[in-house]
Amino acid sequence: MSTASPRLLLLTPPLTQLNTPYPATAYIKGFLKGRGYEVRQADLSIGLVLKLFSKEGLGRMFDEIEAGGYDLSDNAKRMLRLRRRYEATIGPAIRFLQNRDLTLAPRICHGRFLPEASRFDNVADLETAFGTMGLTDQARHLATLYLEDLADLVKETVGPQFGLSRYAESLAMSATHFDPLHDALQSAPNLVDTMLLELLDELLAEVQPDIVGFTVPFPGNLYAALRLAQRIKQVRPATATVMGGGYPNTELRGLKEPRFFDYIDYLTLDDGEGPWLRLFAYLQGQLPQSELQRTFLRNEAGEVEYLNYPHPDIPHPEVGTPDYSDLHLGDYLSVIEVLNPMHRLWSDGRWNKLTVAHGCYWKRCSFCDVTLDYIGRYEAAPATLLVDRIEQIVAQTGQTGFHFVDEAAPPLALRDLAIELLKRRVSISWWGNIRFEKTFTPDLCRLLAASGCIAISGGLEVASDRLLALMEKGVTIAQVARVTQGFTAAGVLVHAYLMYGFPTQTAQETVDALEVVRQLFDAGIVQSGYWHRFSMTAHSPVGKNPAKYQVAAVGPEPGPFAWNDLWHDDPLGANHEQFGPGLAKSLYNYMHGVALREPLSFWFDFKTPRPTVPRQLIQQALNEPDKPDAAQPNRRLFWLGNAPEFELRTIGSNGPKDKKTTRAVLTCYEQAEDFEVKTTELIGPWLHQLLTRLSTDYDTKVLLKEAAASFPAGAGSWENFLQSPAWQLLREKGLLLI
């Protein structure tokens, strides 16, 4: 490539979330722009959805179905008869889901505005689920069902591999051989493929790129990426094609398939910043090929070659701020697919995605891909830099919602981030994933909530102390209960990731785990959850050493293409598959406060053992006394309130025998209410000075023991003061030990 400054086009192929752009291209663009490159990006995921689900797109779809001689289901025939209604309503429905015409909500809910097919068969509980949430949410759910009906019709006819959040996923799942993908790519494009290629042609004509980069985060993005790359090779053969992302990072680390490089010239692994920087330098003649980093290519002999010159990784603080500038953020759809409060955050609303740190600070869970770079290499960024990035992204996007996409956000980094947000008075809403570890004290939970935390998700996983220890989760059930109570009390939504089918998990342990989950919901300290079936992966400790966990890997046979998901036998475990439906059904009801007193056998259509977990297990954990303040001298004091006003007030009547006393009164003016703290004439000025300092000086840490050292002499015992009504009131109102 001769050009000194190549034009780069970064693409997200279909399909990812409909409500917000996948952040990979924004991250890479922000980094490369900082290095002087000319970069454009486009999200063909939302682009394809909007092209297909338009009046013109549906017209093309219905025309092809009517001309194509498809063997249609009764549901599809019904939708075909309602063609005119679908074509008339698709534009308004899309505008409503883009939050551009919310006045349509009453008509969607009450006016029989949208045509209804099979996805509407199970909406009887809508009033229960949305009764207190308003018409807009209910209408959003109905409009989502309407889109899912249309997606079902596409899948049944003109686009067999189509789905609203994935495209041809089955072709890439456990694809040890490339043949199925290759065969699909040699066939003529279907209507959905054609629309996708039309979008690409417009971009190529506009941008005239020298290099096109694809992010492939999931199996459901691979086919579309290769179909797009195939087109580029046909119409712009001199344009280099590059791929990276989560799917290659986990599935293609042992790639040996030469035919893959008929489409993609270079495949990079792990963080893209370093490999892409070196690749572009090579393409400009500034670096020898031998010095490429973490890059697969097909050499002159036609063989797959992996090059990994030991360049240093780009440090996490230097990756730059994601750049969303040329993504059309107003085009995204806020959908409500399932009636799960946490899953709603994934699909409803525009969230800026950001990482607090690179990798996982724990990196020991035996089911997780801890041997891979994106988890195994942990690097933190200073809170000041993170808030700089947050402010830049808010200024760029106009959106103040953030999803921190860490595997497990570090508690101390979150603490520092929260303090920096409060210090700068940066108002955002944020949520993310954590470990339910003891560092998340009730006070830290309150601090995070004050900084904008609205929800957290964390892994309870198997809800069994034996299995939690086996998977090296580093938490106990009692610990999880106390942490979730702390977040719930702070007003933060708690979602529990739950797992069944871990190696050696018995039927008894599965039922006991469900009893723990029931108690958590019954106590009101978990509001959302989801059961995942354990999957053994090649890069996890279980996959690396199955014998240690008393399971056996039984396939698939290795091939020249993908390698990650492993099949396994679990001779000591239960029949895990039969538990899945009952676990899911019970959890759905528990989330809605239904049937919490039913025996656990109620959820299964086969005989199950009675739970052996004590009925008060969770309540006993919650009843354990908190550590007294006096026992935490090294904790930092943090005041969520404003600087109080101070006065000395004489208390007592004017009668000759009444004694008048002088009390110090601190008046605190807060958002929701004002309150007074009364204390002695000696303690009052000291306490006023302390709270004023805490409310204005965020940079100087004041430890509890330092406050004790400055406590006025003659004011009585420090330990007694920590138990006084004045101190307890301040602790209740927002004086934290963190």
Helices and strands as residue ranges (DSSP letters): E 7-12, H 24-34, E 38-43, H 44-52, H 55-68, H 74-81, H 83-97, G 102-104, H 105-110, G 118-122, H 126-130, H 135-156, E 162-163, E 166-167, H 169-172, H 179-186, H 191-207, E 211-215, G 219-221, H 222-235, E 240-244, H 246-251, G 258-262, E 266-268, H 273-283, G 289-291, E 295-298, E 304-307, G 316-318, G 329-331, H 341-347, E 352-354, E 357-358, H 373-376, E 379-380, H 383-397, E 401-404, H 411-424, E 429-434, H 442-450, E 453-461, H 465-470, H 477-489, E 493-500, H 507-522, E 528-533, E 536-537, H 541-544, G 546-549, E 552-555, E 565-569, H 576-591, G 600-603, H 617-623, G 629-631, E 637-639, E 645-651, E 661-669, E 674-680, H 683-696, H 704-709, H 718-722, H 725-733, E 735-737
